[in-house]
Amino acid sequence: MAEKNTPKSAKRSGRGSDLPPPDDEQNLPERWHPRRRGFWGTLTRFVFFTTLLLALVLPFTPYAGKIKRSLIEIVEKARSGKVVVRDVTKEVPVFKEKTVEKIVEVEVPAPPPPLPSKFIARKEVDAATLFNGLTIQTTLQTEEGKFASIERTDKDAYTVDFQLKIRIPKPNESLDELARINPELPKALPGLKSMLDNNAKVSGFYHKLYERKASMVQQNLTRLNKILDRHNFFDCETILELTHPVSKRNVLLIQSEMDVVADGSDGDRMPVMSADIYNSDYYQPFTTYEWAKRSSTTNPLLPRWQGRFESAKAEYGKKGLSSAKKAEFKSEMDEAERIVKALKSRSSLIAEKDPFIVISLLFRDYPKVHPHAPSIGDYAAIIHGNQILPAICGDYGPTMKMGEASLMVAKKINEKSTPYNRPESDLKVTYLIFPGTAERPFGPPDLQKWREKVNAYLTDVGGVGDGYVLHTWENPFPAPATVTPPPPATTLPAAPPLATTPPGTTPPAATSSPVPGSPASSTPLPVSPPSSPVSAPLKPAETVIPATKSTPTS
C-alpha cells in the first residue's frame, strides 16, 4: 500500500522524498554506485590540463618569442612550396648622365648706404626730354622747416616754381631766306622780289601767333595739362605783309607746314559720305564757309545726328541720374538738336571734294581794321615745290596753329594723305592769301571760277613764271548731261484731190496751197509724228545744282 501512494517522481528517481537514506551503501541500487575512471581517461585529463597550463604560462616566459618565430618560418615555407617561374623579356633604357660644370658667380650685394643722422639741406637739378620733344629741367631745393603738423598748413612749404625758356624763331624776310624753304619760289613768282622791296614787313600776326603759343604753354604747364609739342610749336616759318608797287594788291604770305582737315558736308552735292571720313577724330559736319541749302536732298549725316539726339534723350530720361550726368546728357541733346537743324537747312564745303585752306582764328577780328588780315572766302594760292594750286579760305582753325588745308588739297600734295597723315611735315608750303577778295553771298563751289579769280590776282602781283602753270581742278561733281530734244519735223501740205474735168474743157489754174493753221485753211492738215521720241522734260533748276554754277556776286 505504501508503494501505491509514492509519487511518480520518486519512483523515477528510485527514492522517495519521505524515505530515509539507507544505512548501508551496499544495499544501494546498482545505478547509485560511483563510477571508477580508467588509465586512459586519467591520462587524457592530465595531458589536457598540462597543455592548458603551458598555454597560459608560456607567453610570460623567454621561450614565447622563439616559438612565434618558429611558427612563422613553418608557415612561410608552406606558402613558398609552389613557385611559378615565367621568362619575361623587358627592355630597360639606359640613361647616361652628363655632368656639366657651371660656374656661377654669386654677386655679394653691396651694403646699403648709411642712414643720415640729421637733416642735410641739398640742391639738385634733374633734366628729361618728354615724349612731345619738350625738354624739362627741374631744380630741387630743400631747407629745414618747422614741425610737419605746422608746415602742412603753410602753402609756401610745398611749392613748384616753373621757369620757362622758349626760343621764339626769327621769321624769314628776304628773298634768299624764303628761297631757302622753297628754291622754286623766286622763279614761280617773279613779282615777289618787287613786293619784298616795297616796304614789306613781318606781320604782327606772326608775333601774335608765337605770343599766343608761349602763353598757352605756360598756362597748360602751370596746370599740368597737355601742352603743345615741339612740332606744333614751331609750325610757322614766317608771315609777311606784301603790297605790289603797281597794282597795289595786298598779299599775306605765310610759310608753314600742311596739316589735314576732313570737315564739311553738303547733301545737295554729295548725298553719300564715307564713314572713314565722318568717323575720324575731331570731324565737324560744317565748315565756316557755308550757305543755305538749295534742294530737298537729305544730308548724309542727318540720320546719324538724329540717332545721337534720341540716344542722349533716352539716357537723360532715366531715373536716378546724378545732376552732373543729367547736365552732360542735356548738353549732348542741345548740341545734337542744333546740328540736326543746321543739317536740314545749311550746306558747306566738303574737305574731301573742295580745295580750301584753314586760317587761324587769330585773324577773325581784324579784317575790318587791318588791310592784310584774311577772312573766310578770300582767294588764295598754295605753292609747294613747282605746284601752284588755287583755293579759298574755307574754315577757321585754332589760334595757336598755322598751316592746314582740305583733304582734297592734301592729296594733291601727297597722294598718301589721310585725316591722320599730313602731306608735308616740314615748313615747305607757301600760302599766298589775297585779303578782301571774298565774294558774298557764299554758294556751292565753282572751281573754274575760283581758278580764274586766283589767276587774275596772281597777275596783279606779277603773274607766274615761265614753265609754271596754275593748276586746274577737275570738277568732282560734274553736271548731269542734258538731252536736247530733236527739232520738230516739217510736213509738206497735202496734195489737192484730182478734179474730173469734162472733155474739151481747160483745167483751172494752179493756186498756192493755204498755210496750215491759217484762217484760209478750212480743215487742219495732218501732222506726221517725229522721227525720234521727244525726251522727258527736265526737272526744275532748283532741284539740281551743277557744281559749275556761278556764285552770284554782291
Stockholm file with secondary structure:
# STOCKHOLM 1.0

chainA/1-554         MAEKNTPKSAKRSGRGSDLPPPDDEQNLPERWHPRRRGFWGTLTRFVFFTTLLLALVLPFTPYAGKIKRSLIEIVEKARSGKVVVRDVTKEVPVFKEKTVEKIVEVEVPAPPPPLPSKFIARKEVDAATLFNGLTIQTTLQTEEGKFASIERTDKDAYTVDFQLKIRIPKPNESLDELARINPELPKALPGLKSMLDNNAKVSGFYHKLYERKASMVQQNLTRLNKILDRHNFFDCETILELTHPVSKRNVLLIQSEMDVVADGSDGDRMPVMSADIYNSDYYQPFTTYEWAKRSSTTNPLLPRWQGRFESAKAEYGKKGLSSAKKAEFKSEMDEAERIVKALKSRSSLIAEKDPFIVISLLFRDYPKVHPHAPSIGDYAAIIHGNQILPAICGDYGPTMKMGEASLMVAKKINEKSTPYNRPESDLKVTYLIFPGTAERPFGPPDLQKWREKVNAYLTDVGGVGDGYVLHTWENPFPAPATVTPPPPATTLPAAPPLATTPPGTTPPAATSSPVPGSPASSTPLPVSPPSSPVSAPLKPAETVIPATKSTPTS
#=GR chainA/1-554 SS CTTTTSCHHHHHHTCCTTSCCCSCGGGSCGGGSCCCCCHHHHHHHHHHHHHHHHHHHGGGSTHHHHHHHHHHHHHHHHHTTCCCCCCCCCCCCCCCCCCCCCCCCCCCCCCCCCCCSSCCCCEEEEEEECTTSCEEEEEEECCCCSCHHHHTTCGGGSCCCCCCCCCCCCCCCSHHHHHHHCTTHHHHCTTHHHHHHTTCEECHHHHHHHHHHHHHHHHHHHTTCCCCCHHHHTCEEEEEEEECTTTCCEEEEEEEEEEEECCCCCTTTCSCCCHHHHTSTTCCSCCSSEEECCSCCCCTTHHHHHHHHHHHHHHHTCTTCCHHHHHHHHHHHHHHHHHHHHHHHEEECCTTTSCEEEEEGGGTTCTTTCTTCCCTTCEEEEEETTEEEEEEEEEEECTTCCCEEEHHHHHHHCTTCBTTBCSEEEEEEEEEEETTCCCSSCCSCCHHHHHHHHHHHHHHTTCCCTTCCBCCCCCSSCCCCCCCCCCCCCCCCCCCCCCCCCTTCCCCCCCCCCCTTSTTCSSCCCCCCCSSCCCCCCCCTTTCCCTTCCCCCC
#=GC SS_cons         CTTTTSCHHHHHHTCCTTSCCCSCGGGSCGGGSCCCCCHHHHHHHHHHHHHHHHHHHGGGSTHHHHHHHHHHHHHHHHHTTCCCCCCCCCCCCCCCCCCCCCCCCCCCCCCCCCCCSSCCCCEEEEEEECTTSCEEEEEEECCCCSCHHHHTTCGGGSCCCCCCCCCCCCCCCSHHHHHHHCTTHHHHCTTHHHHHHTTCEECHHHHHHHHHHHHHHHHHHHTTCCCCCHHHHTCEEEEEEEECTTTCCEEEEEEEEEEEECCCCCTTTCSCCCHHHHTSTTCCSCCSSEEECCSCCCCTTHHHHHHHHHHHHHHHTCTTCCHHHHHHHHHHHHHHHHHHHHHHHEEECCTTTSCEEEEEGGGTTCTTTCTTCCCTTCEEEEEETTEEEEEEEEEEECTTCCCEEEHHHHHHHCTTCBTTBCSEEEEEEEEEEETTCCCSSCCSCCHHHHHHHHHHHHHHTTCCCTTCCBCCCCCSSCCCCCCCCCCCCCCCCCCCCCCCCCTTCCCCCCCCCCCTTSTTCSSCCCCCCCSSCCCCCCCCTTTCCCTTCCCCCC
//
